[in-house]
Amino acid sequence: MNEPMKCPTCSSEHAYQDRDLWVCPECGHEWSAAAEAAADASHETGVRDAHGNLLADGDSVIVIKDLKIKGSSSVVKGGTKVRNIRLQEASDGHNIACKIDGIGAMNLKSEFVKKA
């Protein structure tokens, strides 16, 4: 037997289907089950920037805050544009490999950049 659809906003079990949409009578939230499944799938895969935009190899990003470089007195200033990034799997969170003009090759965390 099918489980009843729960509201993603308030978790109410009293949601009902109205044509292509699901409606929650308790909070008034309406959603499409197909669109929600597609959004969940895209959220799980890929690297996202600080604003939730999906990043890909070759994108340009902008650093959103000053970042100290470990082992050096240099700083990557906020607003620095980084071109042609490469995404990588990293256990320490540094999932962007790039070259920054004047500094050289380094790894960045996606939470400190926004898509340009």
N, C-alpha and C positions, 0 to 999 in steps of 0.2 A: 504494500500500500504506500502511496506517496506521502511524504512528510509535508506538513503545511509550510508554505513560504513564510519566512520571518522578515519583518521590517528591518532594513539595514540601519535605520536611524534609532529606533527605540526598542528593537527586538521583540515587538509584539507578534503574537502568533495569530492574530485576527486579521491578517492581510488577506485581501481577495483580489481576484483577477478581473480586470475590466478591459476587454478586448486585448490589446497588446501590452497594456500596462498593469502593474500590480499597485494596489492602493492600500494604505494603512488608515483605518478609520480612527485610530487613537491620536496620531500626530499629523495626519494629512499628507504624509510623504508619498510621492508617486515615483515609480521606477520601472525600468524595462529589465526583465531578467536576462535577456540576450545581451543588452548593452553592458549590464553590470558584469556578466561573465567575461566579456571581451576586455573590459577595463581592468578586471582582476588579473587576467592573463598578461596584459601589457605591463601592469605594475610589478609583477613578479620577475619578468625578464628584462634584462638591460640595466644600464647604469643611468642614473638620473642626477641632474644638477641640483643646486640648492632650492630651485623653484619647482622641481618636479618634471622638468623637460627631459625627454629621452635623449641621451647622447649617443653618437656613433663615431667610428673611426674617421678621422679627417675633419671633424668639426672644429670650429674656432670657439673658444670660451674666454670669458673675462673673469679674472680673480676678483672676488668680492670683498676681501679684507687683507690687510697686511699680514704676510706669512714670514716668520723667521725661518731661516735655513739652518738646519741642524749642523753644528760643527763649523759654522761660518758666521761672520758678522754681517753678512748680506741679508737683505730683506726683499721679498717680492711684494711690491706695492699693490694695494687694492686698485683696480682699474686697469691692470696690465692685461693686454690681449695676448692670448696664446693660440697660435694657429697649428693646424694639422696634429691634433691629439691622437693618441693610440690608447685604446681601452685594454686593460689587462686584469686578470684575476689576481687578487692580492689578499692575503689573510690579515694584513695590518691596516687595510682600508685605503691605501694609496692605489687607486684603481685607474689612474690616468698617467700615462707616460708621455712626456713632451720635452721640447727644447724651448727655453725662454731666452730671448735676446739679451745679451750682456751677462747671463748667468750660466747657461748651458743646459745639459740634459738633467731632468729631475722627474720625480713622481709627485702627483698631487692627489688630494682626496676630492672626490666629486662634490662633497658638501660645501666646499669653499669656492666653487666656480658657478657661473651662470652661462648659459648658451648665448653666443653672440649673434 
